[in-house]
């Protein structure tokens, strides 16, 4: 796959109090068979030695942006406010007019197989309809028509069509790009053979009440929500399932304009497509 070594990859990586993992993540990214040309780290108000540890590494390929205007609690995980953190990095790319072929989103606690980036670029080259892709975390389940938040790679052309940043305010700040691609007949895919690991157990920091509330706010189909609640119960525990459903049954106090088109798509066609996908998997 040496012919794809000329592709330029930028990594956008938010970090908050990640002194125990950030160096391993940076070293892992720069050790890729196709290393990123630039890793843009947005420090989201760290109180530990995260920034100091990054600076001590003295990598020219790493830029640290300190976010001074942060609002919200200690953790913004799952909150629409998280989009603003990522957008600091995306705005840096726009303002500096940095050239690239692919954008990669990474967490500060993610480790990737050494050919992770190269393998995904190869998949993009095989299928020109593919615009968003990721591998899979070891021991984590993920639908093949969905992608991870950390480890996703997005083609430049589609990313710029999408606006070059995450929408805000929006409940769909992270998943909106997936549904937008599908709405336009383009492909989003995760590849189970392309491995990564997270130094945290997936989902442990997610507020299940907020998760359920957001699904209700975007008019996520009821039957699929019930199925998701069942999966949460199997993966986590019964209390988490109750919190998830409690959030879903709360009437939303606010809906965002940026979510309306995708909400309509979910309400009208997503359930039918999901059922068809499940049937096809059973029959195949």
N, C-alpha and C positions, 0 to 999 in steps of 0.2 A: 504493500500500500504506500510505497515511497512517493508516488506521484501526487499524493494529497498533502504532502508535508508543507506545501506552499500556502495552505489555507491559514488565514489569520483569525485567531480566536481571542476574544476578550472575556474575562471572568469578572462578574460582579458578585461581591460577597459581603453581606452584612455581618457585623460581629458586636456582641455585647457581653463583656465579662467572659471571654473565651481564652484566658491565658493558658489553660491546660490542653487546649486542642489546636489553637490557631497555627502554631509552627508546623505541626504534622500535616495539616491540611495544605498549607502553602508549599511545603516541600514536596508533597505528593503531586500537586498540580504542576509544579515546575519540573517534575521528573517524568511527566507524561511523554510518550513517544512523539506526540505533537503537543509541545508545551504552549500555554497561552502566551501571547505577546505581552499582555498586561493583565495584572490582577488588581482590580479596584476594590479596596476594602473600605466599607463605610462603618466607622466606629460609632455605634449608637449609644453613646453615653457610658462607656465602660468605667467601672470603679476599681478594677483590678489592674494588672500589669499587661493587659492585652496590647496596647499601643507600644509600650516599651519593648516587649518581646518581638514585635514585628520590626521595629526600628533596629534592633540589635542584629537582625538577619542581614540587613544592608543589601537587599535585592533591588536592582534597578528596575526589575519588571513589576514591582509592587508599589502601588500608590495608596496612601491612607488618607481618607477624607473624614474629618471629625465633624460629627453632626452637632451643631451648637443650639439648634432650635427644637430639640426633641420635646414632644409632649406625650403624655400617657404614663401608665404604670411601669413597674420594673420589667415586665414582659409584654411585648406587643404581638406575640405569636398568635396568628389567626385573626387579628384585628385589622380592619381596613386601614388603620394608621400605619401598618407595616409597609404599605405601598410607598409612603413618603420616604422611608429609609432607603429602599431600593432606588427610588427616583433620584436621590442625590447622586448615585453612581451613574445612572443613565443620562442625567443632565450633564455630568462631567464629560461623557463621551461626545454628546452633541456640541457642547461649548468648545471643546478642544478639537472638534472635527476629526476624531480618530477613525481611521479606516479599519474595516474588519469584514470578515465573511460570516462569522457566527458569534452569537452572544451565549455565554454559559452562565447559568445561575448556580451558585454553590452556597451551602451552609458552611459555617466555620468549624463544624465538627464532622465533615464528610471526607472519607478516604476512597479513592477510586483505583480500580485496576489500572495498571500502567499504560494500557492501550485504550482506555475508556474513550477519550476524545477521538482518537483515530478511528476506532470502531464505529462510533456514531456518525462521523463524517462519511465514512464508507457507506453507511445506510442511506444518508442523504443523497449520495451520488447514484445509488442504485434506483432510487425512487424520487423523481422530481416533484411529486405531489406531497412528499413528506416535508413538513415545515417546522414541526416541534417534536423533539425526541428525547428520550432518556434511557438509561439502563434501569436496573432495579437493585435496591438494597438487599443484601443477603438476608434471608429469612423473613422478608416482608412481602405481603401480597399486594399486587397492583394490577388493575385491569389493563389489557394490552392496548386499549384505545385511550389511555390516560397516561400522564407522565408524572414523575416525581417533581416536587417543588425544588429540592436541591439536587443538582445533577442534570437538569434539563438544558438542552441546547436548542437554540432558535436560529433559523436562517435569517440572514440580514434583510433580504428583500421582504419577507413577511413581517419581521419585527418592525421595520420602518413603515410598512403599510399599516400596522397596528398602532403606530404612533411613537414608537421608540421609547415607551415608558409604560409603567403600570397605571391603569386608570385610578383616579382619586377624585371625589370619594366614591367608593364602590365596594360592595361586599364580594364582588367577583374580581378583585384586584389581581389574584394569582391564577385563578382558573378561567378567567374570561378569555384569555388568548386561546385556550383549548377549544372552547365552544365556538369562538369566532372562526377558527380554522375549519371546524366541522360544518358550520353554517355555510361556508363557501366551498364545500366539497373537497377540502384539502385534508391531509392526513396528519394525525397525531399518534405517536406510537411509543411504547416502552418495550425494551428488548431484554428478556430475562437472562440471556447469555452474557450480557455486558454488565459486569458486577461492580457494586460499590458497597461500602458499609458506613454506618453512622455510629459515632461514639456515644450517642444517646439512643435509647429505645424509642422507635417512632411512635408518635402520638401521645407520649406521656405528659407533654406540656400543653396539649390542646385543651381548651375550655369547652367541654362537651355541650354545656348549656348554650354558649355563644355559637357553636357549630350548628346546633339544631335551629337556633333563632335565625341564623343567616340563611339556612336552607328554606325556611318559611318565608323570609323576606324576598327571596328570589323566585318564589313560587315553584320550588322543587317538587316534582310529582310525589304524591302521597305514598303510593305503593312502593316506589323505589326508596323513599325515606324509611319506611318500615323495614324493608330488606337491609338497609344500611344499619338501622338500629340493632337488628339481629346479629350482624357481623361485629358490631361494636361489643355486644354482649359476649360473643365468643372470644374476641381478641382481648378484651379488657375485663370488665366485670359488670354485674347487674346494676350497680349504682351508677356507673357511667352511662349505661343505656337509659336509665330513668332521667338523668340530667339532660341527655341528648333529646329525648322525647319531650321533656318539659319545656326546653327551649323552642322546639318546633311548634308547640301548641300555644305559645305566647303570640298574641297579635302584634306584628311589627309596628313600632311607633314611627319608623322612617324607612322610606325606600328611595333609592338613588336613581337619578335620570340615566346615568351611564349603564345601569343594569337592565333597563327596560327591554331592549331588543333581545338580549339573551334570555331573559325571563320568559318572554313570549315564545321563543324557540323551544325552551325547555317544556313549557306547558303544552305546546301544540304537537311537537314531533319527537322530543327526546325519549319519552316513555315508549312510543312505538318502536323507535330504533333500538332501544335497550332490550326490549322483549325479543325483537328479531335477532339481535346479536346473541342472546342467550340460547335461543332455539337453534341457531346455526352452530353454536359450539357443542350443543348436545348431539346434534345430528352428524357432526364431522368426526 
